[in-house]
Amino acid sequence: MARFVQLPVHPTVKEASVARAVICDPKRRTAYEPLYDTDPQTGASVEVFYADRALATSFGTRGDGWFWWACQPGRLPDGPPTGPFATSYAAYRNFALDRVTSSLSRPECTRSC
């Protein structure tokens, strides 16, 4: 049994709000529960989640597995999810490595930033 929860958005923010499914069934296997992590400095967050074949197909990918996507507070995800991966650890590790490589490829900020 799932219910949808509307996440609060600051009243001055005009971006789209996000709805997430909250699973209330105690019989559901915890092995497939999503993982959330938030950067304490920027507030950016990542969601690592399992998608079955039907959900994965709706993303335009083949096969089931673990995916990740990132978003800024109060906004929808930055793009389509990345994946599939065989494990949630592999998905999260790919996210972490992606963030490290993207930050290394950015030019250093100067006083004119």
PyMOL commands that place a pseudoatom at each C-alpha (Angstrom):
pseudoatom trace, name=CA, resn=MET, resi=1, chain=A, elem=C, hetatm=0, pos=[0.000, 0.000, 0.000]
pseudoatom trace, name=CA, resn=ALA, resi=2, chain=A, elem=C, hetatm=0, pos=[1.472, 3.343, -1.014]
pseudoatom trace, name=CA, resn=ARG, resi=3, chain=A, elem=C, hetatm=0, pos=[0.405, 6.872, -0.301]
pseudoatom trace, name=CA, resn=PHE, resi=4, chain=A, elem=C, hetatm=0, pos=[1.771, 9.981, -1.884]
pseudoatom trace, name=CA, resn=VAL, resi=5, chain=A, elem=C, hetatm=0, pos=[3.214, 12.744, 0.229]
pseudoatom trace, name=CA, resn=GLN, resi=6, chain=A, elem=C, hetatm=0, pos=[3.578, 16.278, -1.093]
pseudoatom trace, name=CA, resn=LEU, resi=7, chain=A, elem=C, hetatm=0, pos=[6.943, 17.614, 0.001]
pseudoatom trace, name=CA, resn=PRO, resi=8, chain=A, elem=C, hetatm=0, pos=[6.794, 21.186, 1.335]
pseudoatom trace, name=CA, resn=VAL, resi=9, chain=A, elem=C, hetatm=0, pos=[8.178, 23.982, -0.792]
pseudoatom trace, name=CA, resn=HIS, resi=10, chain=A, elem=C, hetatm=0, pos=[9.101, 27.378, 0.603]
pseudoatom trace, name=CA, resn=PRO, resi=11, chain=A, elem=C, hetatm=0, pos=[6.267, 29.833, -0.238]
pseudoatom trace, name=CA, resn=THR, resi=12, chain=A, elem=C, hetatm=0, pos=[8.580, 32.138, -2.215]
pseudoatom trace, name=CA, resn=VAL, resi=13, chain=A, elem=C, hetatm=0, pos=[9.954, 29.329, -4.379]
pseudoatom trace, name=CA, resn=LYS, resi=14, chain=A, elem=C, hetatm=0, pos=[8.122, 29.003, -7.681]
pseudoatom trace, name=CA, resn=GLU, resi=15, chain=A, elem=C, hetatm=0, pos=[9.686, 25.737, -8.838]
pseudoatom trace, name=CA, resn=ALA, resi=16, chain=A, elem=C, hetatm=0, pos=[7.647, 22.553, -9.130]
pseudoatom trace, name=CA, resn=SER, resi=17, chain=A, elem=C, hetatm=0, pos=[7.093, 20.583, -5.962]
pseudoatom trace, name=CA, resn=VAL, resi=18, chain=A, elem=C, hetatm=0, pos=[7.942, 16.895, -5.783]
pseudoatom trace, name=CA, resn=ALA, resi=19, chain=A, elem=C, hetatm=0, pos=[5.678, 14.037, -4.721]
pseudoatom trace, name=CA, resn=ARG, resi=20, chain=A, elem=C, hetatm=0, pos=[7.212, 10.800, -3.462]
pseudoatom trace, name=CA, resn=ALA, resi=21, chain=A, elem=C, hetatm=0, pos=[5.573, 7.471, -2.771]
pseudoatom trace, name=CA, resn=VAL, resi=22, chain=A, elem=C, hetatm=0, pos=[5.771, 6.406, 0.847]
pseudoatom trace, name=CA, resn=ILE, resi=23, chain=A, elem=C, hetatm=0, pos=[5.429, 2.656, 1.304]
pseudoatom trace, name=CA, resn=CYS, resi=24, chain=A, elem=C, hetatm=0, pos=[3.371, 1.631, 4.320]
pseudoatom trace, name=CA, resn=ASP, resi=25, chain=A, elem=C, hetatm=0, pos=[3.343, -2.140, 3.821]
pseudoatom trace, name=CA, resn=PRO, resi=26, chain=A, elem=C, hetatm=0, pos=[5.416, -3.794, 6.589]
pseudoatom trace, name=CA, resn=LYS, resi=27, chain=A, elem=C, hetatm=0, pos=[5.716, -6.975, 4.479]
pseudoatom trace, name=CA, resn=ARG, resi=28, chain=A, elem=C, hetatm=0, pos=[7.648, -5.158, 1.773]
pseudoatom trace, name=CA, resn=ARG, resi=29, chain=A, elem=C, hetatm=0, pos=[11.262, -6.229, 1.550]
pseudoatom trace, name=CA, resn=THR, resi=30, chain=A, elem=C, hetatm=0, pos=[13.640, -3.630, 2.910]
pseudoatom trace, name=CA, resn=ALA, resi=31, chain=A, elem=C, hetatm=0, pos=[16.267, -4.757, 0.380]
pseudoatom trace, name=CA, resn=TYR, resi=32, chain=A, elem=C, hetatm=0, pos=[14.522, -2.582, -2.230]
pseudoatom trace, name=CA, resn=GLU, resi=33, chain=A, elem=C, hetatm=0, pos=[13.975, 0.533, -0.135]
pseudoatom trace, name=CA, resn=PRO, resi=34, chain=A, elem=C, hetatm=0, pos=[15.335, 3.758, -1.668]
pseudoatom trace, name=CA, resn=LEU, resi=35, chain=A, elem=C, hetatm=0, pos=[18.361, 5.554, -0.260]
pseudoatom trace, name=CA, resn=TYR, resi=36, chain=A, elem=C, hetatm=0, pos=[18.475, 9.341, 0.139]
pseudoatom trace, name=CA, resn=ASP, resi=37, chain=A, elem=C, hetatm=0, pos=[21.522, 11.480, 0.826]
pseudoatom trace, name=CA, resn=THR, resi=38, chain=A, elem=C, hetatm=0, pos=[21.841, 15.256, 1.118]
pseudoatom trace, name=CA, resn=ASP, resi=39, chain=A, elem=C, hetatm=0, pos=[24.924, 17.450, 0.778]
pseudoatom trace, name=CA, resn=PRO, resi=40, chain=A, elem=C, hetatm=0, pos=[24.986, 19.540, 3.978]
pseudoatom trace, name=CA, resn=GLN, resi=41, chain=A, elem=C, hetatm=0, pos=[26.717, 22.480, 2.243]
pseudoatom trace, name=CA, resn=THR, resi=42, chain=A, elem=C, hetatm=0, pos=[24.572, 22.830, -0.892]
pseudoatom trace, name=CA, resn=GLY, resi=43, chain=A, elem=C, hetatm=0, pos=[21.355, 21.056, 0.085]
pseudoatom trace, name=CA, resn=ALA, resi=44, chain=A, elem=C, hetatm=0, pos=[21.538, 19.035, -3.140]
pseudoatom trace, name=CA, resn=SER, resi=45, chain=A, elem=C, hetatm=0, pos=[20.214, 15.520, -2.750]
pseudoatom trace, name=CA, resn=VAL, resi=46, chain=A, elem=C, hetatm=0, pos=[20.454, 12.154, -4.448]
pseudoatom trace, name=CA, resn=GLU, resi=47, chain=A, elem=C, hetatm=0, pos=[17.921, 9.355, -4.523]
pseudoatom trace, name=CA, resn=VAL, resi=48, chain=A, elem=C, hetatm=0, pos=[19.078, 5.802, -5.225]
pseudoatom trace, name=CA, resn=PHE, resi=49, chain=A, elem=C, hetatm=0, pos=[16.118, 3.561, -6.000]
pseudoatom trace, name=CA, resn=TYR, resi=50, chain=A, elem=C, hetatm=0, pos=[15.198, 0.192, -7.493]
pseudoatom trace, name=CA, resn=ALA, resi=51, chain=A, elem=C, hetatm=0, pos=[13.116, 0.170, -10.675]
pseudoatom trace, name=CA, resn=ASP, resi=52, chain=A, elem=C, hetatm=0, pos=[11.410, -2.951, -11.947]
pseudoatom trace, name=CA, resn=ARG, resi=53, chain=A, elem=C, hetatm=0, pos=[11.222, -3.603, -15.698]
pseudoatom trace, name=CA, resn=ALA, resi=54, chain=A, elem=C, hetatm=0, pos=[8.005, -1.576, -16.170]
pseudoatom trace, name=CA, resn=LEU, resi=55, chain=A, elem=C, hetatm=0, pos=[9.338, 1.502, -14.342]
pseudoatom trace, name=CA, resn=ALA, resi=56, chain=A, elem=C, hetatm=0, pos=[12.745, 1.237, -16.024]
pseudoatom trace, name=CA, resn=THR, resi=57, chain=A, elem=C, hetatm=0, pos=[11.051, 1.080, -19.430]
pseudoatom trace, name=CA, resn=SER, resi=58, chain=A, elem=C, hetatm=0, pos=[9.199, 4.315, -18.635]
pseudoatom trace, name=CA, resn=PHE, resi=59, chain=A, elem=C, hetatm=0, pos=[12.638, 5.938, -18.228]
pseudoatom trace, name=CA, resn=GLY, resi=60, chain=A, elem=C, hetatm=0, pos=[13.638, 4.680, -21.677]
pseudoatom trace, name=CA, resn=THR, resi=61, chain=A, elem=C, hetatm=0, pos=[16.088, 2.058, -20.378]
pseudoatom trace, name=CA, resn=ARG, resi=62, chain=A, elem=C, hetatm=0, pos=[16.137, -1.697, -20.668]
pseudoatom trace, name=CA, resn=GLY, resi=63, chain=A, elem=C, hetatm=0, pos=[16.002, -4.018, -17.721]
pseudoatom trace, name=CA, resn=ASP, resi=64, chain=A, elem=C, hetatm=0, pos=[15.423, -3.607, -14.042]
pseudoatom trace, name=CA, resn=GLY, resi=65, chain=A, elem=C, hetatm=0, pos=[18.005, -2.522, -11.505]
pseudoatom trace, name=CA, resn=TRP, resi=66, chain=A, elem=C, hetatm=0, pos=[19.193, 0.310, -9.289]
pseudoatom trace, name=CA, resn=PHE, resi=67, chain=A, elem=C, hetatm=0, pos=[19.160, 3.907, -10.541]
pseudoatom trace, name=CA, resn=TRP, resi=68, chain=A, elem=C, hetatm=0, pos=[20.104, 7.299, -9.141]
pseudoatom trace, name=CA, resn=TRP, resi=69, chain=A, elem=C, hetatm=0, pos=[19.156, 10.888, -9.832]
pseudoatom trace, name=CA, resn=ALA, resi=70, chain=A, elem=C, hetatm=0, pos=[20.082, 14.146, -8.168]
pseudoatom trace, name=CA, resn=CYS, resi=71, chain=A, elem=C, hetatm=0, pos=[18.136, 17.328, -7.546]
pseudoatom trace, name=CA, resn=GLN, resi=72, chain=A, elem=C, hetatm=0, pos=[18.359, 20.699, -5.856]
pseudoatom trace, name=CA, resn=PRO, resi=73, chain=A, elem=C, hetatm=0, pos=[16.014, 21.548, -2.957]
pseudoatom trace, name=CA, resn=GLY, resi=74, chain=A, elem=C, hetatm=0, pos=[12.459, 22.242, -4.112]
pseudoatom trace, name=CA, resn=ARG, resi=75, chain=A, elem=C, hetatm=0, pos=[13.147, 21.176, -7.701]
pseudoatom trace, name=CA, resn=LEU, resi=76, chain=A, elem=C, hetatm=0, pos=[12.543, 18.135, -9.828]
pseudoatom trace, name=CA, resn=PRO, resi=77, chain=A, elem=C, hetatm=0, pos=[15.486, 15.826, -10.598]
pseudoatom trace, name=CA, resn=ASP, resi=78, chain=A, elem=C, hetatm=0, pos=[18.203, 17.277, -12.870]
pseudoatom trace, name=CA, resn=GLY, resi=79, chain=A, elem=C, hetatm=0, pos=[17.434, 14.798, -15.648]
pseudoatom trace, name=CA, resn=PRO, resi=80, chain=A, elem=C, hetatm=0, pos=[16.552, 11.187, -16.293]
pseudoatom trace, name=CA, resn=PRO, resi=81, chain=A, elem=C, hetatm=0, pos=[17.895, 8.633, -13.827]
pseudoatom trace, name=CA, resn=THR, resi=82, chain=A, elem=C, hetatm=0, pos=[21.298, 7.028, -14.362]
pseudoatom trace, name=CA, resn=GLY, resi=83, chain=A, elem=C, hetatm=0, pos=[21.391, 3.242, -14.421]
pseudoatom trace, name=CA, resn=PRO, resi=84, chain=A, elem=C, hetatm=0, pos=[20.622, 0.432, -14.179]
pseudoatom trace, name=CA, resn=PHE, resi=85, chain=A, elem=C, hetatm=0, pos=[23.189, -0.943, -11.742]
pseudoatom trace, name=CA, resn=ALA, resi=86, chain=A, elem=C, hetatm=0, pos=[23.296, -4.407, -10.179]
pseudoatom trace, name=CA, resn=THR, resi=87, chain=A, elem=C, hetatm=0, pos=[23.336, -3.097, -6.587]
pseudoatom trace, name=CA, resn=SER, resi=88, chain=A, elem=C, hetatm=0, pos=[22.383, 0.048, -4.691]
pseudoatom trace, name=CA, resn=TYR, resi=89, chain=A, elem=C, hetatm=0, pos=[26.033, 0.368, -3.675]
pseudoatom trace, name=CA, resn=ALA, resi=90, chain=A, elem=C, hetatm=0, pos=[27.134, 0.383, -7.326]
pseudoatom trace, name=CA, resn=ALA, resi=91, chain=A, elem=C, hetatm=0, pos=[24.547, 3.085, -8.125]
pseudoatom trace, name=CA, resn=TYR, resi=92, chain=A, elem=C, hetatm=0, pos=[25.603, 5.275, -5.185]
pseudoatom trace, name=CA, resn=ARG, resi=93, chain=A, elem=C, hetatm=0, pos=[29.289, 4.793, -5.993]
pseudoatom trace, name=CA, resn=ASN, resi=94, chain=A, elem=C, hetatm=0, pos=[28.652, 5.862, -9.592]
pseudoatom trace, name=CA, resn=PHE, resi=95, chain=A, elem=C, hetatm=0, pos=[26.896, 8.985, -8.282]
pseudoatom trace, name=CA, resn=ALA, resi=96, chain=A, elem=C, hetatm=0, pos=[29.795, 9.794, -5.939]
pseudoatom trace, name=CA, resn=LEU, resi=97, chain=A, elem=C, hetatm=0, pos=[32.418, 9.276, -8.649]
pseudoatom trace, name=CA, resn=ASP, resi=98, chain=A, elem=C, hetatm=0, pos=[30.353, 11.373, -11.076]
pseudoatom trace, name=CA, resn=ARG, resi=99, chain=A, elem=C, hetatm=0, pos=[30.299, 14.266, -8.588]
pseudoatom trace, name=CA, resn=VAL, resi=100, chain=A, elem=C, hetatm=0, pos=[34.051, 14.011, -7.946]
pseudoatom trace, name=CA, resn=THR, resi=101, chain=A, elem=C, hetatm=0, pos=[34.936, 13.970, -11.654]
pseudoatom trace, name=CA, resn=SER, resi=102, chain=A, elem=C, hetatm=0, pos=[32.533, 16.805, -12.480]
pseudoatom trace, name=CA, resn=SER, resi=103, chain=A, elem=C, hetatm=0, pos=[33.967, 18.973, -9.682]
pseudoatom trace, name=CA, resn=LEU, resi=104, chain=A, elem=C, hetatm=0, pos=[37.528, 18.258, -10.867]
pseudoatom trace, name=CA, resn=SER, resi=105, chain=A, elem=C, hetatm=0, pos=[36.678, 19.257, -14.437]
pseudoatom trace, name=CA, resn=ARG, resi=106, chain=A, elem=C, hetatm=0, pos=[35.192, 22.620, -13.393]
pseudoatom trace, name=CA, resn=PRO, resi=107, chain=A, elem=C, hetatm=0, pos=[37.534, 25.612, -13.663]
pseudoatom trace, name=CA, resn=GLU, resi=108, chain=A, elem=C, hetatm=0, pos=[38.444, 27.256, -10.393]
pseudoatom trace, name=CA, resn=CYS, resi=109, chain=A, elem=C, hetatm=0, pos=[36.298, 30.216, -9.466]
pseudoatom trace, name=CA, resn=THR, resi=110, chain=A, elem=C, hetatm=0, pos=[38.039, 33.584, -9.551]
pseudoatom trace, name=CA, resn=ARG, resi=111, chain=A, elem=C, hetatm=0, pos=[37.065, 36.839, -7.821]
pseudoatom trace, name=CA, resn=SER, resi=112, chain=A, elem=C, hetatm=0, pos=[34.883, 37.699, -10.834]
pseudoatom trace, name=CA, resn=CYS, resi=113, chain=A, elem=C, hetatm=0, pos=[32.487, 34.770, -10.106]
for i in range(1, 113): cmd.bond("trace and resi %d" % i, "trace and resi %d" % (i + 1))
show_as sticks, trace
zoom trace
